[in-house]
Amino acid sequence: ALACGPDAVQEMARACGFGRKTGISLDFERPGLVPDTEWKRRERRDGWRDGDTCNLSIGQGALLVTPLQMGLYAAALANGGTLWQPRLVREIVPVDGERQEIAPAKAPDGPHWIERHIRVVREGMRDAVNQPDGSGKRARLEQVTVAAKTGTAEYGVKGAGRKMTWMIAFAPFESPRYAVALLVEDGVSGGTTAAPRVKQLLTRVFNEVEGLALPPPPPLQAVPDPVPVPESVPVPEEEPA
């Protein structure tokens, strides 16, 4: 990340759909945030540092994304680099008119990935699920090869231990048809909390939509209640000298 520089990292993040609305027809959609030098100077009154570049490159720091953005990003990884604009309606069928299909549209200014680079990323996501020591092994299916990436992001008061636990996935690896982004607030980690839920979701998809007979996954463990965080920490008064 430091060799590329912050501008290149920020440019790629925006090309992947982060920091801007996806174009879905929902008025309340949020764009998220790709922090840059101007933002940090304005909001934090501080300059951009190498640590900010490193944090941004791994999805930490001030970066803000939505589950929908992450789902579209997973789909782009699956299809080799096309970022699609999401839609809520596939077709319109008037009572007395002609069926009108709503064609999918590509998002403007999508990423331009080199094929060999995206192949390495896809293979890494496959191994994360299907290798014995992979962080996403709890999302593995028996008859379908799943590719995924876990994520665990701390949030809230520093030191409180609260986490956003993520997994993005696509399947089947060889010919992807489904992309998933799943977020669990206050989970343990992406691999521990999110991955089993992705496994449960994809099992139902492939059984009910694709007609497979995958065995049911084990019951999910409840997410523990977050540790309450005090609104303020009392500071002891100094004793007089």
N, C-alpha and C positions, 0 to 999 in steps of 0.2 A: 504493500500500500504506500509506503513512504517513497519507494522508487517511482511509482506512478504519479504521486502527488495528489493533493486533495481535489483539485479541479477534475481530474480524470475519474476519481472515485465518485464524486458528486454527479458528474455527467452520466456515468453508467447507471447510477441509482435512479436518476430521473428517466433515463431511456427505458428502464425496466418497469416504469409506471409508478414509482414512489414519489411522494411529494406533490402529487396532482390527482385530481378526481379521475375516476375510471371512465366516466361518461354514461354510467347506468342512470336510468330515469328515476332517481330517488333524490328529492330535494335536500334531505338531511345528510347526504354523503359528505364525509370529511376527506380532505386531500392528504392528511398526514404531513410529515415534515422531513425534508432532507436539509440538515443544517449546513450552513456555509459561513464564510468569513463575515459577510455583511450581517447575517442573522445573529451571529455570536456577538459582534460588536454592538448591535442594537439592543439585543435582549439580555446579554450577560455582561456587557461593557468590558469585554476582554478580547484579546486577539486569538486567532486560530493557532493551535499548537499541534505538534506531531501526534500527541496522544489522541487528539480529536480525529485525526485522519485514521489512526489505527482502530479506534472505537467504531467509527462509521463503517469501515471496511468489513467488520464482523457483525454489523447490525446492532451495535450497542450505542451508548452515549445518548445524544439528543434525538436520534432518528425515531420517527413515529410512522407506523404503517397500520393499515387496516387488514382484517382477515380477507376481504375481497381482493385487495391488491396482492396479497400473498398467494391467494388461489390462482389469480391470473398469471402471476410469476411462475407458479408451479406448472401451469399449462404451457407457458412459453418454454420452460425447460424441457417439457415432455415432447413438444412438437418441433423443437430445434431452433426456436428463436422468434416465433410470431406471437406478438402480444395482441390479443383480441379485446375488443370493446364488449363488455358484458351486456346482455339483454334479458329482460324479464318476459318478453313475449316472443314466441317462435313464429307464430302465424296468426292472422286475423281472419275469422270466418264470419262474414256478415250473414244475417238471416236470409236476405234475398240478393246477395251479391256474389262476386267471384272471390275465391280464397286468395288471400294476399300473404305471401311468405315474407317475413322480416329477415332479410339476409344478414349474416354476420359481417361485422366491419372490423378492420384492423385499427388498432389504436395508432394515433399519429406519433411519429418520432419514436418508434420502437427500437429495441436493441439490435445491434449488428454484431453478431457473435461469429467467431471463426469456428468452423465445424469441428476441428480437432479439439478445440478448447471445450466446447459444449459436450463433446463426447466424454471427456475426462470427468466433467461434473456429473453427468448422468450415470456413469459407471460408479462413481463414488457414492451417489445416492442409492444405487442398487446394492452396493456392498454394505452400506450402513444398515440395511434391513436384513440382508441375507447371509452376512458373515456372523459367526458365533459371538464375536466381541463387538458387533456393530451397535451404535447408540440407538438405532431404531429397530432392533431385533424383535421387539414386542409387537410390531406391526406386520410381521411375516405371515404370509398365507401359504397353504400347502400346494395349491394348483396354479397359483397366479404369482408372477414375480412383481413385487412391489418395489418401487424406488422412493426414497424419502430423505428428508433432512430434519433433524430435531433442532429445537432452539429453546433456550432458557434465558429470559431477560429479567433482571432485577428492576423493581420500580418502587415508587413511594419513598418514604423516609429512609435515608441511608442507614444501613445496619439493621433494618427491621426484618430482613429475610423474605420479603414478599416477591413473588416471581410470576411472570407471564410464561406459561409453558406452551410450546408450539410444536406442531409438525406440519410440514407440507409434503405431499406425496402425489405420485401418479402411478397408474397401472392400466394394463399390463406393460411391463418394461419394453417388450419387443415391439408392441403396437399400441401405444397408449390411447385409451378412450376416456379415462376419468382422471381428474385432477382435484385434489383436496387441500384445503387449509383448515387446520383445527387449532383452536386456542382455548386453553383452560386457565382461568385466573387462579392464582394462589395454589398452583400445583407444586409437585416436588421437582420435576424436571420434564423436559420434552420427551425423553425416552421412557420415563417411568409413568407419567400421567397422560400425555397426549397420545403416545404410540398405541396403547391398548384400545383407545377409543377410535383411532383411525382403523385399526384392525376390525373392530366391531362394525364400523360403518361400511368398509369395503366388503366385508363378508356378506352383509345384507344386499349390497349392490350387485355383487356377482351371483348371489343365489337367486334373488328376486327378479333381476333385470336380465342377467345373462344365462340363467337356468342351470347354474352349477349346483353342486351339493357339498359346499365347503362345511366342515364341522363347525359347530358354534364355538365362539371363543369363550374363554373362562369369564366368570362374572367380573364386572368392573369394581375396583375398590373406590370407595367414596373419597372425594377430595377433602382433606382436613380443613377445618375452619382456620382462617388466618389468625395469626397472633395479633391481639389488639395492640395498637400503637398509641401511646399517650400523645395528646395534642401538644403538650409542652413538657419539657424536662426542667424540674426545679434546679436552680443554680444556688449552691450554698453561699450564704453571705460571708464575706471576709471578716475575720475577727479583728478588732481594733489593735493597732500596734502598741 
